[in-house]
Every structure is written in C-alpha cells, then in structure tokens.
Amino acid sequence: MTHSSLCAVLDHYHDSDWRADLIVVTGDLIHDDSRRAYDHFCELLGSIGTPVYCIPGNHDVRALMREALDAPPFHYCESVEAGDWLIVGIDSCVSGRAGGHLEADELARLDSEIAASSASNVMVCLHHPPVAMGSKWLDTVGLDNGDEFLERIKVSGKVRLAIFGHVHQPYDADHQGVRILGTPSTCRQFAQGSDTFAVDENPPAYRRISLQSDGNYQHELVWLTT
Ligand SMILES: [Fe+2]
C-alpha cells in the first residue's frame, strides 16, 4: 500500500504543472528493514530527474540507507545551497527508539553549517517534530530536546523554516519568527489530537515549498483528494 500510494503522489506531481528544483524526504523511507525496500524507493524517486535529499527517520536503517543513497540524484543527510538559501538536513534519530533526540554533535554541525554558509536564509529538515502535537501517544515519541533545537535556530537569526515528518499529519505554526511545518505522509495519516494510535481518512499528501531569494517563502499542502 505504501508503494502504490507513493506512486499516486508521484503521478499527481507529474500530472501537475508545478516543478521542484529539489525534493526533500523527511525520513521513514521504508518500514521493513530491507535493502530491497530502499531500491524500490530509489527506482521511484530516481525517475523524476530531480535531486532528492533524504534524512533518516526512526524506521530507517542508517547503514542500508546510506548505501542505497550514495550517488546522485540521492543525498543522505546533506546540506545544499540554492539561491540565498541553505537547506540543512539533520539526523534526529536514536537507534532502537521511536522518539528522537538531537545529539550535541548534530546541533554543532547545524551551527557550523549555518556559520560557514553565505546564504542569508536557512531551512532545516529533520524527522521528529520539535514541538508538541497535542496527541498523547505521538508526544511520547517526539523530539525530547525540541526546546533546545528551537532556541538554537532562533539564536542563529537565519533560520526561516523547519520542516519535519514522522507524525503523519499537517502542522503549521510560527515559533518566534521561525515557521514550523509538518507534512503528512504519502500514505495513511494519523488522527490529529488522538490520545492513542488511530488513523483517519485523510488521503496521501505532499507539500510544495517555494523559497524566494529575499527570504520570503510560500508553501502549499497538496492532498490527493481525487
Ligand atoms: Fe517516524
């Protein structure tokens, strides 16, 4: 089902008149711990002809993922500059745990990549939400040092956007001048506000983000309603 719904999302993209300069995949590329699953992912995403930047999620297997994404158009947890923007992928995963944590060296890498870039604007991509979702079960598997992350990106003065996956539902809020965006899954969605695990009837989705050279941006959540 995840394979067919991802195909439907890609078909939707191909049929639309909107084109991306690059694709960011915010983790959980696979679910069954197999190299074969990554090969399927690469086959589908590789056919688009656009660079694909991926960060790991708790369902990924870092070693297999690195190996599968070791050549263009794929990039594993890498940063890229585009116009006056720096896009940074960071790893929030902890082996053997569904919840996330940003280690000190990963936060330091984020700081140094921002400092080393001449770009005036930054978008940070991570798997776990740095904010509470208001859903009891999901908030036990969020980012346990989200406050530290939010403080660090605020201090940088350059981070305009932070985007995440993991929670299979939309999220859009401003946190002291930084836009925090969660994008639903390309397959099933989790019921918002639920105390326990539950899926809802929302369709697969993806998000289009347009980064402008003056630091402004637009974004649009696209649901596959048809
Ligand atoms: Fe996840």
Boltz pocket constraint, residues with backbone or C-beta under 6 A from the ligand:
constraints:
  - pocket:
      binder: B
      contacts: [[A, 27], [A, 28], [A, 57], [A, 58], [A, 59], [A, 98], [A, 127], [A, 165], [A, 166], [A, 167]]
      max_distance: 6.0
